[in-house]
Amino acid sequence: MISAYRIVTVFSLIMTLNVTAWCGSGGDDNWFGRDKFEHFTISAFYAGGTTIIANRHFGLERTGSVEIGIGFSFSLGTAKEIIDSKNSAATSSFRDLIWDIAGALAGAIIAGSAL
């Protein structure tokens, strides 16, 4: 039987792949700008926090907690990029999404290693 956290993870990955088609890459959107650091750290914070909450408050094992943390953070990053792509005043960026993913992976893995 497929568990709920695996469904959330797969759904988040599918949404992430879909949003890459909508993401632009603005003229001054470099790989190591200040906003990339913000995308990374915020995603890491959400993924790490969600990993710990899933383990301590919902009783999931380490692997399930890490998957939930990554899936939740992927979902937030993807949602932000979709919203940015619909807003003419904001810039949707594939590079932002890559840094969101990197932060989610780092935060969930670090938090998972502490469990």
N, CA, C and O atoms as CSV, one atom per row, in Angstrom:
chain,resi,resn,atom,element,x,y,z
A,1,MET,N,N,0.838,-1.186,0.000
A,1,MET,CA,C,0.000,0.000,0.000
A,1,MET,C,C,0.881,1.247,0.000
A,1,MET,O,O,1.881,1.317,0.715
A,2,ILE,N,N,0.505,2.200,-0.790
A,2,ILE,CA,C,1.273,3.442,-0.888
A,2,ILE,C,C,0.857,4.363,0.253
A,2,ILE,O,O,-0.329,4.588,0.489
A,3,SER,N,N,1.864,4.892,0.958
A,3,SER,CA,C,1.571,5.760,2.091
A,3,SER,C,C,1.358,7.200,1.636
A,3,SER,O,O,1.737,7.582,0.529
A,4,ALA,N,N,0.745,7.982,2.511
A,4,ALA,CA,C,0.390,9.366,2.190
A,4,ALA,C,C,1.624,10.222,1.915
A,4,ALA,O,O,1.606,11.062,1.016
A,5,TYR,N,N,2.689,10.017,2.678
A,5,TYR,CA,C,3.865,10.865,2.465
A,5,TYR,C,C,4.541,10.583,1.139
A,5,TYR,O,O,5.159,11.481,0.568
A,6,ARG,N,N,4.444,9.379,0.638
A,6,ARG,CA,C,5.000,9.089,-0.691
A,6,ARG,C,C,4.162,9.744,-1.782
A,6,ARG,O,O,4.698,10.224,-2.781
A,7,ILE,N,N,2.854,9.763,-1.591
A,7,ILE,CA,C,1.965,10.422,-2.551
A,7,ILE,C,C,2.262,11.919,-2.586
A,7,ILE,O,O,2.338,12.510,-3.663
A,8,VAL,N,N,2.429,12.535,-1.416
A,8,VAL,CA,C,2.747,13.967,-1.349
A,8,VAL,C,C,4.080,14.244,-2.027
A,8,VAL,O,O,4.209,15.225,-2.759
A,9,THR,N,N,5.069,13.394,-1.795
A,9,THR,CA,C,6.380,13.594,-2.405
A,9,THR,C,C,6.310,13.490,-3.925
A,9,THR,O,O,6.862,14.333,-4.631
A,10,VAL,N,N,5.642,12.470,-4.425
A,10,VAL,CA,C,5.525,12.296,-5.879
A,10,VAL,C,C,4.746,13.454,-6.492
A,10,VAL,O,O,5.140,13.979,-7.534
A,11,PHE,N,N,3.649,13.859,-5.862
A,11,PHE,CA,C,2.864,14.985,-6.359
A,11,PHE,C,C,3.709,16.257,-6.404
A,11,PHE,O,O,3.652,17.008,-7.377
A,12,SER,N,N,4.487,16.496,-5.358
A,12,SER,CA,C,5.341,17.687,-5.319
A,12,SER,C,C,6.384,17.662,-6.425
A,12,SER,O,O,6.653,18.691,-7.044
A,13,LEU,N,N,6.967,16.509,-6.677
A,13,LEU,CA,C,7.952,16.407,-7.759
A,13,LEU,C,C,7.308,16.656,-9.118
A,13,LEU,O,O,7.899,17.316,-9.974
A,14,ILE,N,N,6.107,16.135,-9.321
A,14,ILE,CA,C,5.403,16.371,-10.581
A,14,ILE,C,C,5.108,17.855,-10.749
A,14,ILE,O,O,5.291,18.401,-11.837
A,15,MET,N,N,4.657,18.509,-9.696
A,15,MET,CA,C,4.381,19.943,-9.772
A,15,MET,C,C,5.664,20.728,-10.048
A,15,MET,O,O,5.651,21.701,-10.802
A,16,THR,N,N,6.760,20.308,-9.441
A,16,THR,CA,C,8.034,20.984,-9.679
A,16,THR,C,C,8.442,20.867,-11.134
A,16,THR,O,O,8.900,21.843,-11.728
A,17,LEU,N,N,8.283,19.698,-11.714
A,17,LEU,CA,C,8.622,19.525,-13.126
A,17,LEU,C,C,7.703,20.356,-14.022
A,17,LEU,O,O,8.154,20.909,-15.024
A,18,ASN,N,N,6.433,20.446,-13.672
A,18,ASN,CA,C,5.496,21.234,-14.471
A,18,ASN,C,C,5.804,22.725,-14.413
A,18,ASN,O,O,5.685,23.419,-15.423
A,19,VAL,N,N,6.196,23.223,-13.250
A,19,VAL,CA,C,6.409,24.663,-13.114
A,19,VAL,C,C,7.649,25.123,-13.880
A,19,VAL,O,O,7.754,26.301,-14.221
A,20,THR,N,N,8.585,24.221,-14.157
A,20,THR,CA,C,9.775,24.637,-14.899
A,20,THR,C,C,9.422,25.153,-16.290
A,20,THR,O,O,10.166,25.954,-16.856
A,21,ALA,N,N,8.314,24.712,-16.841
A,21,ALA,CA,C,7.884,25.211,-18.148
A,21,ALA,C,C,7.419,26.667,-18.063
A,21,ALA,O,O,7.485,27.397,-19.052
A,22,TRP,N,N,6.950,27.091,-16.884
A,22,TRP,CA,C,6.450,28.459,-16.724
A,22,TRP,C,C,7.526,29.428,-16.285
A,22,TRP,O,O,7.368,30.639,-16.434
A,23,CYS,N,N,8.619,28.913,-15.745
A,23,CYS,CA,C,9.645,29.791,-15.185
A,23,CYS,C,C,10.454,30.440,-16.284
A,23,CYS,O,O,10.901,29.787,-17.227
A,24,GLY,N,N,10.629,31.724,-16.141
A,24,GLY,CA,C,11.508,32.445,-17.047
A,24,GLY,C,C,12.878,32.540,-16.409
A,24,GLY,O,O,13.100,32.009,-15.320
A,25,SER,N,N,13.765,33.188,-17.056
A,25,SER,CA,C,15.044,33.517,-16.427
A,25,SER,C,C,15.350,34.948,-16.829
A,25,SER,O,O,15.846,35.216,-17.923
A,26,GLY,N,N,15.042,35.859,-15.917
A,26,GLY,CA,C,15.198,37.279,-16.185
A,26,GLY,C,C,16.611,37.644,-16.579
A,26,GLY,O,O,17.539,36.865,-16.362
A,27,GLY,N,N,16.782,38.815,-17.152
A,27,GLY,CA,C,18.075,39.248,-17.645
A,27,GLY,C,C,19.147,39.325,-16.577
A,27,GLY,O,O,20.302,39.002,-16.856
A,28,ASP,N,N,18.810,39.743,-15.357
A,28,ASP,CA,C,19.813,39.885,-14.308
A,28,ASP,C,C,19.669,38.783,-13.253
A,28,ASP,O,O,20.064,38.971,-12.102
A,29,ASP,N,N,19.120,37.664,-13.631
A,29,ASP,CA,C,18.882,36.556,-12.718
A,29,ASP,C,C,20.101,35.647,-12.713
A,29,ASP,O,O,20.170,34.689,-13.482
A,30,ASN,N,N,21.076,35.953,-11.833
A,30,ASN,CA,C,22.277,35.119,-11.800
A,30,ASN,C,C,22.125,33.987,-10.787
A,30,ASN,O,O,21.217,34.002,-9.956
A,31,TRP,N,N,23.007,33.023,-10.867
A,31,TRP,CA,C,22.914,31.826,-10.031
A,31,TRP,C,C,23.224,32.077,-8.568
A,31,TRP,O,O,22.769,31.319,-7.711
A,32,PHE,N,N,23.983,33.116,-8.257
A,32,PHE,CA,C,24.440,33.321,-6.885
A,32,PHE,C,C,24.055,34.686,-6.326
A,32,PHE,O,O,24.813,35.276,-5.556
A,33,GLY,N,N,22.894,35.188,-6.704
A,33,GLY,CA,C,22.415,36.461,-6.175
A,33,GLY,C,C,21.881,36.321,-4.761
A,33,GLY,O,O,21.715,35.215,-4.246
A,34,ARG,N,N,21.618,37.463,-4.148
A,34,ARG,CA,C,21.092,37.471,-2.778
A,34,ARG,C,C,19.778,36.712,-2.679
A,34,ARG,O,O,19.545,36.008,-1.696
A,35,ASP,N,N,18.925,36.842,-3.671
A,35,ASP,CA,C,17.632,36.159,-3.605
A,35,ASP,C,C,17.780,34.640,-3.649
A,35,ASP,O,O,16.927,33.922,-3.126
A,36,LYS,N,N,18.854,34.141,-4.267
A,36,LYS,CA,C,19.078,32.693,-4.290
A,36,LYS,C,C,19.413,32.183,-2.893
A,36,LYS,O,O,18.968,31.106,-2.495
A,37,PHE,N,N,20.200,32.960,-2.151
A,37,PHE,CA,C,20.498,32.622,-0.760
A,37,PHE,C,C,19.212,32.587,0.063
A,37,PHE,O,O,19.032,31.709,0.908
A,38,GLU,N,N,18.327,33.538,-0.186
A,38,GLU,CA,C,17.053,33.572,0.538
A,38,GLU,C,C,16.183,32.372,0.179
A,38,GLU,O,O,15.570,31.774,1.063
A,39,HIS,N,N,16.117,32.011,-1.095
A,39,HIS,CA,C,15.356,30.832,-1.507
A,39,HIS,C,C,15.905,29.578,-0.820
A,39,HIS,O,O,15.139,28.756,-0.318
A,40,PHE,N,N,17.223,29.436,-0.801
A,40,PHE,CA,C,17.850,28.268,-0.191
A,40,PHE,C,C,17.556,28.196,1.303
A,40,PHE,O,O,17.120,27.155,1.795
A,41,THR,N,N,17.788,29.284,2.027
A,41,THR,CA,C,17.644,29.242,3.482
A,41,THR,C,C,16.185,29.084,3.915
A,41,THR,O,O,15.902,28.352,4.863
A,42,ILE,N,N,15.271,29.750,3.243
A,42,ILE,CA,C,13.862,29.610,3.610
A,42,ILE,C,C,13.379,28.192,3.331
A,42,ILE,O,O,12.664,27.612,4.148
A,43,SER,N,N,13.758,27.630,2.194
A,43,SER,CA,C,13.375,26.251,1.877
A,43,SER,C,C,13.984,25.271,2.878
A,43,SER,O,O,13.321,24.324,3.301
A,44,ALA,N,N,15.232,25.494,3.256
A,44,ALA,CA,C,15.881,24.623,4.236
A,44,ALA,C,C,15.178,24.712,5.589
A,44,ALA,O,O,14.984,23.697,6.259
A,45,PHE,N,N,14.804,25.909,5.984
A,45,PHE,CA,C,14.097,26.112,7.245
A,45,PHE,C,C,12.766,25.358,7.253
A,45,PHE,O,O,12.465,24.637,8.204
A,46,TYR,N,N,11.976,25.525,6.198
A,46,TYR,CA,C,10.680,24.848,6.139
A,46,TYR,C,C,10.831,23.331,6.074
A,46,TYR,O,O,10.094,22.607,6.745
A,47,ALA,N,N,11.767,22.849,5.282
A,47,ALA,CA,C,11.963,21.406,5.157
A,47,ALA,C,C,12.458,20.803,6.472
A,47,ALA,O,O,11.977,19.754,6.900
A,48,GLY,N,N,13.406,21.460,7.096
A,48,GLY,CA,C,13.925,20.959,8.370
A,48,GLY,C,C,12.875,20.967,9.466
A,48,GLY,O,O,12.736,19.997,10.211
A,49,GLY,N,N,12.145,22.053,9.562
A,49,GLY,CA,C,11.096,22.144,10.572
A,49,GLY,C,C,10.003,21.119,10.359
A,49,GLY,O,O,9.539,20.489,11.309
A,50,THR,N,N,9.595,20.953,9.125
A,50,THR,CA,C,8.552,19.979,8.808
A,50,THR,C,C,9.038,18.557,9.077
A,50,THR,O,O,8.262,17.716,9.532
A,51,THR,N,N,10.295,18.283,8.803
A,51,THR,CA,C,10.865,16.957,9.077
A,51,THR,C,C,10.802,16.646,10.567
A,51,THR,O,O,10.403,15.549,10.959
A,52,ILE,N,N,11.185,17.589,11.380
A,52,ILE,CA,C,11.170,17.390,12.831
A,52,ILE,C,C,9.739,17.236,13.351
A,52,ILE,O,O,9.466,16.369,14.182
A,53,ILE,N,N,8.837,18.072,12.866
A,53,ILE,CA,C,7.437,17.980,13.295
A,53,ILE,C,C,6.831,16.640,12.894
A,53,ILE,O,O,6.124,16.015,13.685
A,54,ALA,N,N,7.103,16.199,11.677
A,54,ALA,CA,C,6.556,14.918,11.217
A,54,ALA,C,C,7.053,13.767,12.077
A,54,ALA,O,O,6.314,12.816,12.331
A,55,ASN,N,N,8.294,13.846,12.525
A,55,ASN,CA,C,8.856,12.782,13.350
A,55,ASN,C,C,8.343,12.848,14.783
A,55,ASN,O,O,7.877,11.843,15.320
A,56,ARG,N,N,8.423,13.992,15.392
A,56,ARG,CA,C,8.117,14.102,16.820
A,56,ARG,C,C,6.623,14.179,17.127
A,56,ARG,O,O,6.172,13.653,18.144
A,57,HIS,N,N,5.867,14.821,16.269
A,57,HIS,CA,C,4.453,15.013,16.573
A,57,HIS,C,C,3.525,14.050,15.861
A,57,HIS,O,O,2.402,13.824,16.311
A,58,PHE,N,N,3.978,13.482,14.757
A,58,PHE,CA,C,3.137,12.547,14.020
A,58,PHE,C,C,3.690,11.125,14.036
A,58,PHE,O,O,3.088,10.211,13.472
A,59,GLY,N,N,4.831,10.943,14.681
A,59,GLY,CA,C,5.370,9.615,14.889
A,59,GLY,C,C,5.918,8.917,13.654
A,59,GLY,O,O,6.056,7.693,13.658
A,60,LEU,N,N,6.235,9.657,12.599
A,60,LEU,CA,C,6.801,9.029,11.409
A,60,LEU,C,C,8.265,8.676,11.651
A,60,LEU,O,O,8.952,9.333,12.433
A,61,GLU,N,N,8.724,7.646,10.982
A,61,GLU,CA,C,10.135,7.281,11.075
A,61,GLU,C,C,10.961,8.301,10.300
A,61,GLU,O,O,10.417,9.171,9.621
A,62,ARG,N,N,12.280,8.180,10.412
A,62,ARG,CA,C,13.187,9.152,9.809
A,62,ARG,C,C,12.942,9.323,8.304
A,62,ARG,O,O,12.824,10.450,7.823
A,63,THR,N,N,12.865,8.226,7.569
A,63,THR,CA,C,12.699,8.310,6.116
A,63,THR,C,C,11.401,9.016,5.745
A,63,THR,O,O,11.391,9.888,4.875
A,64,GLY,N,N,10.325,8.647,6.391
A,64,GLY,CA,C,9.038,9.284,6.113
A,64,GLY,C,C,9.040,10.752,6.472
A,64,GLY,O,O,8.468,11.571,5.752
A,65,SER,N,N,9.679,11.095,7.581
A,65,SER,CA,C,9.757,12.494,7.997
A,65,SER,C,C,10.540,13.335,6.996
A,65,SER,O,O,10.148,14.456,6.671
A,66,VAL,N,N,11.649,12.783,6.512
A,66,VAL,CA,C,12.463,13.503,5.520
A,66,VAL,C,C,11.674,13.692,4.230
A,66,VAL,O,O,11.715,14.765,3.628
A,67,GLU,N,N,10.960,12.660,3.805
A,67,GLU,CA,C,10.148,12.781,2.584
A,67,GLU,C,C,9.059,13.837,2.740
A,67,GLU,O,O,8.808,14.608,1.814
A,68,ILE,N,N,8.419,13.877,3.889
A,68,ILE,CA,C,7.388,14.894,4.143
A,68,ILE,C,C,8.017,16.285,4.132
A,68,ILE,O,O,7.461,17.213,3.545
A,69,GLY,N,N,9.177,16.435,4.781
A,69,GLY,CA,C,9.853,17.737,4.821
A,69,GLY,C,C,10.215,18.238,3.436
A,69,GLY,O,O,9.998,19.405,3.109
A,70,ILE,N,N,10.767,17.349,2.626
A,70,ILE,CA,C,11.137,17.734,1.259
A,70,ILE,C,C,9.893,18.041,0.439
A,70,ILE,O,O,9.851,19.039,-0.280
A,71,GLY,N,N,8.885,17.192,0.544
A,71,GLY,CA,C,7.646,17.407,-0.219
A,71,GLY,C,C,6.956,18.704,0.136
A,71,GLY,O,O,6.478,19.417,-0.746
A,72,PHE,N,N,6.899,19.019,1.424
A,72,PHE,CA,C,6.257,20.255,1.854
A,72,PHE,C,C,7.009,21.473,1.338
A,72,PHE,O,O,6.404,22.413,0.822
A,73,SER,N,N,8.320,21.450,1.478
A,73,SER,CA,C,9.117,22.586,1.025
A,73,SER,C,C,9.081,22.721,-0.498
A,73,SER,O,O,9.010,23.837,-1.011
A,74,PHE,N,N,9.130,21.592,-1.236
A,74,PHE,CA,C,8.974,21.628,-2.694
A,74,PHE,C,C,7.655,22.286,-3.063
A,74,PHE,O,O,7.597,23.112,-3.974
A,75,SER,N,N,6.605,21.918,-2.356
A,75,SER,CA,C,5.277,22.458,-2.647
A,75,SER,C,C,5.248,23.973,-2.465
A,75,SER,O,O,4.692,24.693,-3.295
A,76,LEU,N,N,5.844,24.447,-1.384
A,76,LEU,CA,C,5.862,25.897,-1.150
A,76,LEU,C,C,6.675,26.622,-2.218
A,76,LEU,O,O,6.238,27.645,-2.744
A,77,GLY,N,N,7.853,26.098,-2.539
A,77,GLY,CA,C,8.690,26.733,-3.559
A,77,GLY,C,C,8.025,26.739,-4.922
A,77,GLY,O,O,8.089,27.729,-5.650
A,78,THR,N,N,7.388,25.636,-5.260
A,78,THR,CA,C,6.687,25.531,-6.532
A,78,THR,C,C,5.513,26.492,-6.581
A,78,THR,O,O,5.296,27.165,-7.589
A,79,ALA,N,N,4.758,26.556,-5.496
A,79,ALA,CA,C,3.615,27.474,-5.437
A,79,ALA,C,C,4.067,28.922,-5.601
A,79,ALA,O,O,3.418,29.705,-6.295
A,80,LYS,N,N,5.177,29.273,-4.964
A,80,LYS,CA,C,5.679,30.644,-5.088
A,80,LYS,C,C,6.060,30.965,-6.526
A,80,LYS,O,O,5.760,32.050,-7.024
A,81,GLU,N,N,6.716,30.032,-7.189
A,81,GLU,CA,C,7.108,30.280,-8.577
A,81,GLU,C,C,5.892,30.345,-9.503
A,81,GLU,O,O,5.892,31.112,-10.466
A,82,ILE,N,N,4.872,29.560,-9.227
A,82,ILE,CA,C,3.636,29.647,-10.026
A,82,ILE,C,C,2.976,31.001,-9.822
A,82,ILE,O,O,2.542,31.637,-10.782
A,83,ILE,N,N,2.902,31.439,-8.577
A,83,ILE,CA,C,2.317,32.754,-8.290
A,83,ILE,C,C,3.128,33.850,-8.962
A,83,ILE,O,O,2.557,34.772,-9.545
A,84,ASP,N,N,4.459,33.761,-8.887
A,84,ASP,CA,C,5.318,34.754,-9.540
A,84,ASP,C,C,5.124,34.758,-11.055
A,84,ASP,O,O,5.189,35.814,-11.684
A,85,SER,N,N,4.888,33.587,-11.642
A,85,SER,CA,C,4.704,33.534,-13.095
A,85,SER,C,C,3.404,34.191,-13.528
A,85,SER,O,O,3.288,34.640,-14.668
A,86,LYS,N,N,2.430,34.253,-12.636
A,86,LYS,CA,C,1.133,34.874,-12.947
A,86,LYS,C,C,1.119,36.373,-12.646
A,86,LYS,O,O,0.230,37.090,-13.106
A,87,ASN,N,N,2.094,36.845,-11.882
A,87,ASN,CA,C,2.159,38.238,-11.458
A,87,ASN,C,C,3.161,38.992,-12.338
A,87,ASN,O,O,4.341,38.643,-12.389
A,88,SER,N,N,2.689,40.003,-13.012
A,88,SER,CA,C,3.572,40.741,-13.927
A,88,SER,C,C,4.637,41.550,-13.188
A,88,SER,O,O,5.665,41.891,-13.773
A,89,ALA,N,N,4.406,41.861,-11.916
A,89,ALA,CA,C,5.384,42.630,-11.153
A,89,ALA,C,C,6.484,41.742,-10.570
A,89,ALA,O,O,7.516,42.256,-10.137
A,90,ALA,N,N,6.289,40.436,-10.551
A,90,ALA,CA,C,7.273,39.505,-9.986
A,90,ALA,C,C,7.979,38.756,-11.118
A,90,ALA,O,O,7.497,38.714,-12.250
A,91,THR,N,N,9.108,38.177,-10.795
A,91,THR,CA,C,9.861,37.410,-11.774
A,91,THR,C,C,9.899,35.948,-11.359
A,91,THR,O,O,10.384,35.606,-10.281
A,92,SER,N,N,9.386,35.103,-12.221
A,92,SER,CA,C,9.464,33.668,-12.000
A,92,SER,C,C,10.772,33.177,-12.599
A,92,SER,O,O,11.130,33.536,-13.721
A,93,SER,N,N,11.485,32.349,-11.834
A,93,SER,CA,C,12.807,31.944,-12.294
A,93,SER,C,C,13.049,30.461,-12.048
A,93,SER,O,O,12.791,29.945,-10.961
A,94,PHE,N,N,13.541,29.800,-13.061
A,94,PHE,CA,C,13.947,28.403,-12.932
A,94,PHE,C,C,15.088,28.287,-11.931
A,94,PHE,O,O,15.170,27.301,-11.198
A,95,ARG,N,N,15.952,29.264,-11.892
A,95,ARG,CA,C,17.080,29.249,-10.961
A,95,ARG,C,C,16.591,29.352,-9.517
A,95,ARG,O,O,17.146,28.708,-8.627
A,96,ASP,N,N,15.560,30.155,-9.283
A,96,ASP,CA,C,14.975,30.222,-7.936
A,96,ASP,C,C,14.464,28.853,-7.523
A,96,ASP,O,O,14.665,28.431,-6.385
A,97,LEU,N,N,13.814,28.168,-8.425
A,97,LEU,CA,C,13.266,26.847,-8.141
A,97,LEU,C,C,14.379,25.843,-7.834
A,97,LEU,O,O,14.220,25.002,-6.949
A,98,ILE,N,N,15.481,25.917,-8.538
A,98,ILE,CA,C,16.621,25.029,-8.272
A,98,ILE,C,C,17.162,25.273,-6.868
A,98,ILE,O,O,17.475,24.322,-6.152
A,99,TRP,N,N,17.276,26.541,-6.468
A,99,TRP,CA,C,17.756,26.848,-5.118
A,99,TRP,C,C,16.731,26.444,-4.063
A,99,TRP,O,O,17.114,26.047,-2.963
A,100,ASP,N,N,15.448,26.533,-4.371
A,100,ASP,CA,C,14.424,26.021,-3.459
A,100,ASP,C,C,14.605,24.522,-3.230
A,100,ASP,O,O,14.544,24.044,-2.097
A,101,ILE,N,N,14.826,23.798,-4.304
A,101,ILE,CA,C,15.010,22.344,-4.216
A,101,ILE,C,C,16.266,22.009,-3.409
A,101,ILE,O,O,16.242,21.122,-2.555
A,102,ALA,N,N,17.353,22.716,-3.682
A,102,ALA,CA,C,18.601,22.470,-2.953
A,102,ALA,C,C,18.422,22.737,-1.461
A,102,ALA,O,O,18.901,21.968,-0.628
A,103,GLY,N,N,17.740,23.819,-1.129
A,103,GLY,CA,C,17.493,24.135,0.277
A,103,GLY,C,C,16.611,23.108,0.949
A,103,GLY,O,O,16.850,22.734,2.098
A,104,ALA,N,N,15.585,22.646,0.238
A,104,ALA,CA,C,14.682,21.634,0.801
A,104,ALA,C,C,15.445,20.344,1.085
A,104,ALA,O,O,15.283,19.743,2.147
A,105,LEU,N,N,16.262,19.928,0.148
A,105,LEU,CA,C,17.055,18.711,0.349
A,105,LEU,C,C,18.015,18.861,1.522
A,105,LEU,O,O,18.114,17.974,2.369
A,106,ALA,N,N,18.710,19.973,1.566
A,106,ALA,CA,C,19.688,20.196,2.645
A,106,ALA,C,C,19.004,20.259,4.009
A,106,ALA,O,O,19.455,19.616,4.957
A,107,GLY,N,N,17.935,21.018,4.113
A,107,GLY,CA,C,17.248,21.160,5.398
A,107,GLY,C,C,16.672,19.853,5.909
A,107,GLY,O,O,16.809,19.527,7.088
A,108,ALA,N,N,16.033,19.107,5.030
A,108,ALA,CA,C,15.417,17.845,5.452
A,108,ALA,C,C,16.469,16.804,5.801
A,108,ALA,O,O,16.292,16.048,6.756
A,109,ILE,N,N,17.549,16.750,5.053
A,109,ILE,CA,C,18.601,15.768,5.333
A,109,ILE,C,C,19.314,16.101,6.638
A,109,ILE,O,O,19.601,15.205,7.432
A,110,ILE,N,N,19.600,17.372,6.867
A,110,ILE,CA,C,20.259,17.764,8.117
A,110,ILE,C,C,19.346,17.471,9.310
A,110,ILE,O,O,19.791,16.908,10.310
A,111,ALA,N,N,18.079,17.852,9.203
A,111,ALA,CA,C,17.150,17.583,10.298
A,111,ALA,C,C,16.961,16.084,10.493
A,111,ALA,O,O,16.879,15.608,11.625
A,112,GLY,N,N,16.890,15.335,9.385
A,112,GLY,CA,C,16.725,13.886,9.471
A,112,GLY,C,C,17.908,13.190,10.116
A,112,GLY,O,O,17.749,12.168,10.783
A,113,SER,N,N,19.089,13.742,9.916
A,113,SER,CA,C,20.273,13.133,10.523
A,113,SER,C,C,20.315,13.357,12.029
A,113,SER,O,O,21.017,12.639,12.742
A,114,ALA,N,N,19.579,14.337,12.514
A,114,ALA,CA,C,19.521,14.620,13.943
A,114,ALA,C,C,18.454,13.802,14.664
A,114,ALA,O,O,18.379,13.828,15.893
A,115,LEU,N,N,17.631,13.078,13.914
A,115,LEU,CA,C,16.544,12.298,14.530
A,115,LEU,C,C,17.053,10.970,15.052
A,115,LEU,O,O,16.280,10.185,15.601
